């Protein structure tokens, strides 16, 4: 994660050193996004068909090779922008392979009662490394050495990560998978049956759609329009925008620590949806504030409550979805979250006028609230049990025949 944070800082500088302009940088960033979106469903299949430990390690090794190739080409003086584009695509595809496998692998490593704390710890580490330590370290290295040294660091980080994965020994008593050898694939389940399971669980596909629509409404205003709001309306600069991001990261760390120290509540699925909504709603007010400092508490609310919802969501998926299809369900969730983000950026880029920004920000903050009210009436989230809780006389879930042995202890939503 530190290497990924460093890469975010290094990438623009490497492109500029090669004589690239904004369009070249957009090609590099776009290639990574294309690799991620196009391969994420493949990643879900691999996570369910092959040992997840090997899938994760292999994807890290591929990323190490791609970045190592950049270093070699740069050393002989032949590095060009198209090399960056190719490497970025490989990194995006590698993340699409390792991401679902890593999320699906956690229940093979941690007893069910410890999953909530494990997800909170992962969220804490992610905020500290990717939002704080990684970018800060990348900026220092670029100023002291050069941008290519940061590429070397990121390559080394993937190599070390692959070695760490090789040392993992899964098989914790009480793990959610319930298989004899944790981390090994269960009896293969056809993709058609996996999708039948996903759409047979109303809570699952409704929440995936909910999150995808909310990202469509929110990611563009936050990433594209918010900097213009700070600069043009509130007379701020890049340091103010950086401060806003830092406040978001600090609030995320606080939320992760608080969650990790507390027991999972019985109605945590409902609290998850309410937390996501509480994090999204302040966007509607951002466009009306008269001073920059008033954005800071709104950013803190977003960082805190969105992290609460994300941690609860990881626990919910890991404890409620059968291991045989968990990787594919997670990959569909990733795709639903990522596919609409570029469209959100395009919509936000239509204009920066006052009236347009008011409409986009207000709709982005209010529609999630209305969607949540509709979801709570249509989906019984209270039927989803917290980790470690046993259920007496559960209702038979509507899942394919091949999945019934694994989910027989889980109630239908």
SULGI-V89747 format. One record per residue. RES is the residue in one small letter. OMEGA is omega in degrees with one decimal (* if undefined). D_FIRST is the distance of its C-alpha to the first C-alpha in whole Angstrom. Layout:
# SULGI-V89747
RES,OMEGA,D_FIRST ; RES,OMEGA,D_FIRST
This chain:
# SULGI-V89747
x,175.0,0 ; x,178.1,4 ; x,178.1,5 ; x,177.3,5 ; x,177.0,6 ; x,-179.2,9 ; x,179.3,10 ; x,179.9,11 ; x,-173.2,13 ; x,-170.9,14 ; x,179.6,15 ; x,-177.7,18 ; x,176.6,20 ; x,179.3,20 ; x,-180.0,22 ; x,177.6,24 ; x,178.4,25 ; x,179.3,26 ; x,-179.6,28 ; x,176.8,26 ; x,-176.9,27 ; x,179.2,26 ; x,176.6,27 ; x,178.1,25 ; x,177.6,22 ; x,177.0,22 ; x,-179.3,23 ; x,179.7,20 ; x,179.2,18 ; x,179.1,20 ; x,178.1,20 ; x,178.8,16 ; x,179.2,17 ; x,177.4,20 ; x,-179.6,18 ; x,-175.1,16 ; x,-175.0,20 ; x,-174.5,22 ; x,-172.6,20 ; x,177.7,19 ; x,174.1,22 ; x,177.7,22 ; x,178.0,19 ; x,178.1,21 ; x,-179.3,24 ; x,-179.3,22 ; x,-179.9,20 ; x,-175.6,24 ; x,-175.7,26 ; x,177.0,24 ; x,-173.6,22 ; x,176.7,19 ; x,-179.7,18 ; x,178.5,19 ; x,-179.8,18 ; x,-178.9,14 ; x,179.8,15 ; x,179.6,17 ; x,176.0,14 ; x,179.5,12 ; x,178.2,15 ; x,177.7,16 ; x,176.7,13 ; x,-179.8,14 ; x,-179.3,17 ; x,179.7,17 ; x,175.7,15 ; x,176.2,17 ; x,176.1,20 ; x,-179.3,19 ; x,-179.3,20 ; x,-179.6,23 ; x,177.8,24 ; x,-178.3,24 ; x,178.9,25 ; x,174.5,29 ; x,-177.4,29 ; x,-175.8,28 ; x,179.2,25 ; x,-176.8,26 ; x,-177.4,24 ; x,173.4,25 ; x,177.6,23 ; x,179.5,20 ; x,-179.9,21 ; x,-179.9,21 ; x,179.7,18 ; x,177.3,16 ; x,180.0,18 ; x,178.7,17 ; x,177.9,13 ; x,178.7,14 ; x,178.6,16 ; x,177.0,14 ; x,178.1,11 ; x,178.5,15 ; x,-174.6,16 ; x,-175.1,13 ; x,178.2,12 ; x,179.6,16 ; x,179.6,16 ; x,179.1,13 ; x,180.0,15 ; x,-176.5,18 ; x,-175.9,17 ; x,178.8,17 ; x,175.6,20 ; x,-176.4,21 ; x,-169.9,20 ; x,173.6,21 ; x,-172.8,24 ; x,-178.8,25 ; x,178.5,26 ; x,-176.5,22 ; x,-178.6,20 ; x,179.3,20 ; x,178.5,19 ; x,178.3,16 ; x,176.3,15 ; x,178.1,16 ; x,179.0,13 ; x,178.7,11 ; x,177.8,11 ; x,-179.1,12 ; x,-179.3,8 ; x,179.9,7 ; x,-177.9,9 ; x,-174.4,9 ; x,-173.8,6 ; x,-177.9,6 ; x,-174.0,9 ; x,-171.2,11 ; x,-177.3,9 ; x,178.0,7 ; x,179.6,10 ; x,178.8,13 ; x,178.2,12 ; x,178.7,12 ; x,178.8,16 ; x,-177.9,17 ; x,179.3,16 ; x,-179.1,18 ; x,-177.4,21 ; x,-177.8,22 ; x,174.5,21 ; x,-175.7,20 ; x,-179.2,18 ; x,176.2,18 ; x,178.8,17 ; x,175.4,13 ; x,177.5,14 ; x,179.6,15 ; x,179.9,12 ; x,176.8,9 ; x,179.3,12 ; x,-178.9,12 ; x,177.8,8 ; x,177.4,9 ; x,177.3,13 ; x,179.7,12 ; x,178.6,10 ; x,177.7,13 ; x,178.7,15 ; x,178.9,13 ; x,179.5,14 ; x,-179.1,18 ; x,-178.5,18 ; x,176.8,18 ; x,-178.7,21 ; x,177.5,22 ; x,-179.8,25 ; x,176.4,25 ; x,-179.7,28 ; x,177.8,28 ; x,-172.4,25 ; x,-174.9,26 ; x,178.6,26 ; x,-179.7,29 ; x,-177.4,29 ; x,179.0,31 ; x,-176.2,28 ; x,-179.6,25 ; x,177.2,22 ; x,-178.9,25 ; x,174.8,26 ; x,176.5,29 ; x,-174.7,32 ; x,177.3,31 ; x,-179.6,32 ; x,-178.3,33 ; x,179.8,31 ; x,179.3,34 ; x,177.1,34 ; x,177.8,30 ; x,177.7,31 ; x,176.2,34 ; x,-176.9,33 ; x,-177.0,30 ; x,173.6,33 ; x,177.4,35 ; x,-172.7,33 ; x,-177.6,34 ; x,-173.6,31 ; x,-176.5,28 ; x,177.7,29 ; x,-179.5,30 ; x,175.7,27 ; x,177.2,25 ; x,179.5,28 ; x,-177.2,27 ; x,178.5,24 ; x,179.5,24 ; x,179.4,27 ; x,176.1,25 ; x,174.7,23 ; x,-178.2,25 ; x,-167.6,27 ; x,-171.6,24 ; x,178.4,22 ; x,177.0,24 ; x,-177.7,26 ; x,-173.9,22 ; x,-174.3,21 ; x,-172.1,24 ; x,-177.0,27 ; x,175.6,26 ; x,178.1,25 ; x,176.7,29 ; x,-179.7,30 ; x,-175.5,29 ; x,-171.3,30 ; x,-174.7,33 ; x,-175.2,34 ; x,175.1,33 ; x,176.0,33 ; x,179.9,30 ; x,-176.8,28 ; x,179.1,24 ; x,177.2,24 ; x,178.3,25 ; x,176.2,22 ; x,177.4,19 ; x,179.1,21 ; x,179.0,21 ; x,179.5,17 ; x,178.4,17 ; x,177.1,19 ; x,179.8,18 ; x,178.8,14 ; x,178.5,17 ; x,177.7,19 ; x,177.9,16 ; x,179.3,15 ; x,180.0,19 ; x,-179.3,19 ; x,-179.9,17 ; x,179.7,18 ; x,-179.3,22 ; x,-177.7,21 ; x,-177.9,20 ; x,-175.1,23 ; x,177.1,25 ; x,180.0,27 ; x,179.5,26 ; x,-178.2,30 ; x,-177.6,32 ; x,-172.9,32 ; x,178.2,28 ; x,176.9,28 ; x,178.2,30 ; x,177.0,28 ; x,-179.2,25 ; x,178.8,27 ; x,178.4,28 ; x,175.8,25 ; x,-178.9,24 ; x,178.5,27 ; x,176.7,27 ; x,-177.4,24 ; x,-171.9,25 ; x,-177.6,29 ; x,178.4,28 ; x,-178.0,28 ; x,-177.0,32 ; x,-173.3,32 ; x,-175.1,30 ; x,-176.5,33 ; x,-174.7,35 ; x,-179.3,34 ; x,-177.0,36 ; x,-176.0,34 ; x,-173.6,30 ; x,179.5,30 ; x,175.3,31 ; x,-173.5,28 ; x,177.5,26 ; x,177.1,27 ; x,176.3,26 ; x,178.1,23 ; x,177.4,22 ; x,178.6,24 ; x,-179.1,22 ; x,-176.9,18 ; x,-171.8,20 ; x,176.2,22 ; x,177.2,19 ; x,175.9,17 ; x,-179.9,20 ; x,-178.7,21 ; x,179.5,17 ; x,177.9,17 ; x,-179.6,21 ; x,178.2,21 ; x,179.2,18 ; x,-178.8,21 ; x,179.7,23 ; x,-174.5,22 ; x,-178.2,22 ; x,-173.5,25 ; x,-178.3,27 ; x,-179.8,26 ; x,-177.5,28 ; x,-176.0,26 ; x,-179.7,28 ; x,-173.5,26 ; x,-179.2,23 ; x,-179.3,21 ; x,176.0,23 ; x,178.6,24 ; x,179.9,20 ; x,175.8,20 ; x,176.3,23 ; x,177.0,21 ; x,-178.4,18 ; x,178.2,21 ; x,179.6,23 ; x,-172.1,20 ; x,-169.3,19 ; x,-175.8,23 ; x,-179.7,24 ; x,176.5,22 ; x,178.1,23 ; x,177.9,26 ; x,178.3,26 ; x,178.9,25 ; x,179.6,28 ; x,-179.8,30 ; x,-178.6,29 ; x,-179.8,29 ; x,-179.2,33 ; x,179.1,34 ; x,178.6,33 ; x,-176.3,37 ; x,-176.9,37 ; x,179.7,39 ; x,-179.2,36 ; x,178.3,33 ; x,-179.2,35 ; x,-175.9,36 ; x,-178.4,32 ; x,-177.7,31 ; x,177.9,34 ; x,179.8,33 ; x,-179.3,29 ; x,-174.8,30 ; x,-178.5,33 ; x,175.7,33 ; x,178.3,30 ; x,178.8,32 ; x,177.9,35 ; x,179.4,33 ; x,178.4,32 ; x,178.6,36 ; x,-178.9,37 ; x,-179.6,34 ; x,178.5,35 ; x,-172.7,39 ; x,-175.6,38 ; x,178.6,35 ; x,-179.5,36 ; x,-180.0,33 ; x,179.2,34 ; x,-179.5,35 ; x,-174.0,32 ; x,173.3,31 ; x,-179.0,29 ; x,175.4,27 ; x,-178.2,30 ; x,177.1,33 ; x,-176.6,35 ; x,179.3,37 ; x,177.1,41 ; x,-179.1,43 ; x,175.5,40 ; x,-178.5,41 ; x,-179.3,41 ; x,179.2,38 ; x,-179.7,38 ; x,177.9,36 ; x,-177.9,37 ; x,-174.8,39 ; x,-175.5,37 ; x,-173.0,34 ; x,-179.3,37 ; x,-175.8,36 ; x,-173.2,33 ; x,-177.0,33 ; x,-179.0,37 ; x,-177.3,35 ; x,180.0,34 ; x,174.6,36 ; x,179.1,36 ; x,*,35
